[in-house]
């Protein structure tokens, strides 16, 4: 028995695609524009006067990518209409820093948006179907194949300037300081003050910045100058850009003829996934270019996202006859998004661990004395393990973060017996000769003498050790008694998190 999905009578605003006009037909699944079912002689238009006009400015900070609403960033949905022939014109309407070589540490995004609204045009009352379309109402599959599901009911004129700063630092605390120095109200005072504040704060905080633009509108003979500042480009936009068709409102044909069904023979789950696909692609582009990663992995993922975009776009047109092909393409996209969200999850863990200072991680350990090298923790009776960070991850955490563990290899163990009239020193380290590489999330320093005579251990240098790729622990004996220490480390492998 066939499964059916319900179509919205009046879906949210969609992206305008070249070739659209009032009454243009739109297929609710493929996004194609078949012949219109409306008699053109019955189409009238009227200006919409109850909508906002003029110019608006807004400034937004995106610190947590989980809070990102892609449809808000691009001011329109992309579930039905989506220009599909050219990735440069389609996917890259998403902001994409994938091919930059700037620092890939902690990042925040700052969006400066300027919008101009022109008049909207709406279909007047009285539109009627053509005689041919009326004859097919009782043969809905044929009607739908010939005319699609929706018609363009309203077209809004818009001009939009979006500048996005990707602000990156190796230190989370540095980014917090950077953001706190920015006046969020400055955007309403003009981009010049905002840009000056950002440049000054970035210089003082040692934060790197990259800028990208997204422009909607008719710029005439003017062009955005990528080597110029945002202030100059916004002035260029304001002086030259006029609104163009930007978004459309669609209406289902049942609004004209109630006998036309509003359900289609398509599995509801596949229907929902298809409607989400292009917004998900935009999100994937933005996540891939913003999350910390090495250049090679980021660029490879970028190429995969482009490929899956083409795949979904082409296969949704044939989903009625070959739904399995579309499902496979959507599964591929879901896998890419899952990979990106896993990187985000690991990044959030690393960020939380990096907030722990040197003094903080040593709390609970008895520091016997301090010198320029380290704060020295003394061995104790009946205590064999000194733990720092995540050293007992659950099976769920191991799977969630991709945690691995190492306790063997060169540099993971140091043993020196009694030395005549000489205190002995040693070192433990990661990765050392362990043969593995990754980001440290926790470690145990293990004393193999439980009588309290094993000497001392200390983290060197005197900096916070968690969330880093290298770990060094120095050990020293108590007088000439010798010692035996070892190290075990929990880490996220480099191939899963490489910053």
Helices and strands as residue ranges (DSSP letters): E 5-6, E 14-15, E 25-26, G 40-42, E 45-48, E 54-62, G 65-67, H 70-73, G 87-89, G 91-93, E 106-123, H 131-135, H 140-147, E 150-169, H 172-180, G 186-189, H 191-205, E 208-216, H 230-240, E 244-252, G 253-255, E 263-264, H 268-290, H 295-315, G 316-318, H 323-354, H 358-361, E 367-370, E 375-378, E 385-389, H 395-401, E 403-406, E 413-416, E 425-430, E 438-447, E 456-459, E 471-476, E 483-493
